[in-house]
Amino acid sequence: MTPARPPAAPSLQAALGAGVDPLGYARQLLPLHRSWSEGARIQREVRPVIARSWERAQGRGGESRPLPSGELAARQQENNELSILGELLSDRLLPMAGQAENQLVIADGEGYILTVLGPRAVRRQSDGIGFVAGARWREADVGTNGIGTAMAERIPVQVFGPEHAREEQHAWVCTSAPIVSPATGMLTATVTLAGSFRTAHPHTLALVSATAREAEGELLRVHQLKLNELRDAVDHPADNYVLVDEQYAVAASRGFDCPVRLSAIGGLHEGSVWVRGLGAMHAAPVPGGWMLRPIAEQTVLELCPSPMPRAVIWVGSERTEVPVNSRHWRILQLLARREQGVDAAGLRELWQEPVTPVTVRAEVSRLRAKLGGIIAARPYRLTVPVVFSE
């Protein structure tokens, strides 16, 4: 008989279910918070997402002083993606914020609060805990909180009452969701509904999460329009090429099986470059991006042992230096000696302690990410000639 599969974990985990008394639940959480804040082991009753945050925070954070008004205004004006999303976020969330006596808070990709909207009474209360425009609310700044924990986890999060690291935040519930840019893969913003913990409801998490996904869809739509404009504005070569925008997102290509976004060690610059998955390319700037075309210049990997281990990728006369740690250095040395390649089991001899093949593969994966397409897999092997410097 096939055993029944356990139910899948919900993609969204609200802090408390519908109908649960917020005051009673806050009282249950207080001893758990007190135990952690006094240095004891985090108890099993703490929700996993909060337990992970408490482990990262290792305390309650320091002081988050707001930016000077000039720096705040510059951030607000220079954030192009949030200027696109401001109206959408307000339309979707501000009515809910007003009805639920919450405020709408929008932070940028670094955790700086740029916008606070909502009932004046709620805003006066948030002023008292430094939850204001210009303040930075990462976990490292103020401990576990909606904005910082959503940033760290890259998932929608609801932080309730005593789940917050700092006691002055225990009267609050903050429901936050990250917004990731499709153009760069980087965190663009975190959107939050925040108010009294007595207003906590699971529907708030669903609404904030859905709004964040809609915002990402809008950014994707705008980005696709810009890629189309770039593709139409540039003359395409008759031979093989790859056209990318300024964030290395691929707008058009011929003769290459390209990912959505390219990775170039050290970034693109005019001249010869090494691009992961493409190899040696000539990069030429075009309005709004780069035109990449294959070149026949030989690529060589130079391994330099001192004063600090580093790998240097030479494409013709162009060099790109990549620092490596001691374990990655040993991996490169072994691969240089084994031209035929080596599997994960063969690399285990480099570890002094017993390790699993999974650990070895993870370490090689990190090294491959550093060196682009220099290391092939199955078996692991170097794809370019190697020289050792003195």
Sequence and secondary structure as in RCSB ss.txt:
>XXXX:A:sequence
MTPARPPAAPSLQAALGAGVDPLGYARQLLPLHRSWSEGARIQREVRPVIARSWERAQGRGGESRPLPSGELAAR
QQENNELSILGELLSDRLLPMAGQAENQLVIADGEGYILTVLGPRAVRRQSDGIGFVAGARWREADVGTNGIGTA
MAERIPVQVFGPEHAREEQHAWVCTSAPIVSPATGMLTATVTLAGSFRTAHPHTLALVSATAREAEGELLRVHQL
KLNELRDAVDHPADNYVLVDEQYAVAASRGFDCPVRLSAIGGLHEGSVWVRGLGAMHAAPVPGGWMLRPIAEQTV
LELCPSPMPRAVIWVGSERTEVPVNSRHWRILQLLARREQGVDAAGLRELWQEPVTPVTVRAEVSRLRAKLGGII
AARPYRLTVPVVFSE
>XXXX:A:secstr
          S   SS TT  HHHHHHHHHHHHHHHHTT    TTS HHHHHHHHHH S         HHHHHHH
HHH HHHHHHHHHHHHHHHHHHHHTTEEEEEEETTSBEEEEES HHHHHHHHTTT STT B  HHHHSS HHHHH
HHHTS EEEEGGGSSSGGGTTEEEEEEEEE TTTSSEEEEEEEEEEGGG  HHHHHHHHHHHHHHHHHHHHHHHH
HHHHHHHHS   SS EEEEETT BEEEEES    SB  BTT   SEEEEETTTEEEEEEEETTEEEEEE    EE
EEEE SSS EEEEEETTEEEEEE  HHHHHHHHHHHH TT B HHHHGGG SS   HHHHHHHHHHHHHHHGGGE
ETTTBEESS EEE  
